[in-house]
Amino acid sequence: MILCFGISWPLSIVRMYKSWSTGGKSILFSCFILVGYICGICSKVVARNYNLAFVFYIINTVMVTVDLLLWIRNHRYEKTGKKGFFC
């Protein structure tokens, strides 16, 4: 599961970056996924079980965060019509 999500996020990031659109993207879904990864990281830290899954949780957390930031950028663009992150 972690690997499949790990493959999917870069594709989503590229699409969000190129499209300047939030169409078809659920911000709530992405937030739930991010919370799940953060919980997975916390679980590994509390159990002191630093294995390969821990590394993938961190990588996927970074990718979901980037995807969310791109959603914010694209949402602002849709509202203002100005390109750039801080519109």
N, C-alpha and C positions, 0 to 999 in steps of 0.2 A: 504494500500500500504506500509506504513512504517513498519508494523508488518511483512508482507511477505518478504520484503527486509531484515528485522532484523533476520529472520529465515534463510534466504539464505546465508548471509555472513559468519556465523560460519562454515557452510558446505564447503564453498569455501576456507576458511582459512585452515581448516583441510586438504583438498585435496591438496592445494598448498604446505603446510608444508611437507606432506608425499611424494609427487610425485617428487619433485625437478625438475619440468617441468613447462614451461609457455604455453604448448600446450592448445589450445582452450580458452585462456584468452586474451581478448582485453584490453590492458593497456589504450587506449584512452577512451573506454567505462567506465572503472573504474574511470578515471580522471573526466569525465563528471558527473558521479554519485557523486563523492566527492565534486565537485563544487556545485552541486544541494543541497547537505546536508549543505554545508557551507552557501549558500544563504538562506536556510530555517532557520538556526540558526540566521543569521543576521537579517532576517525578524522578528523573534520572539523577539530578543533583542531590535530592533528599536521600535516595537509595545509594548514592555514591557508585552508580553503575554507569560509568562512562564507556560506552561501547560505540559501535558503528551507527546504531540508531540515534544516539545522542548527536553525533556529527550531522546526520541527515536532518534531524529536528532543527538544528541551528541554521543549516544552509537553507532549508525550506522556509524558516521564519524570516530570514533576510529576503528571500524572493517574494514572499507574500507581502512583506512590508513595502518593497519596491513597487509591486503591483498596486497596492493601495495608494501609494503616493502618486502613481500615474493616473489612477482613477480620479483622485482629487484634482490633479492638473487638468485632465480632460473635462471634468465636470465644470471647472472654472472657465475653460475655453468655451464650452457649450453655452454658458450663461453670459459671457462677456464678448466672445468673438475674438479675443486677443490671445495670441500664442505666447507661451512662456509659463513657467511654474507659478510665479508670483504676480498673476494678472490682477 
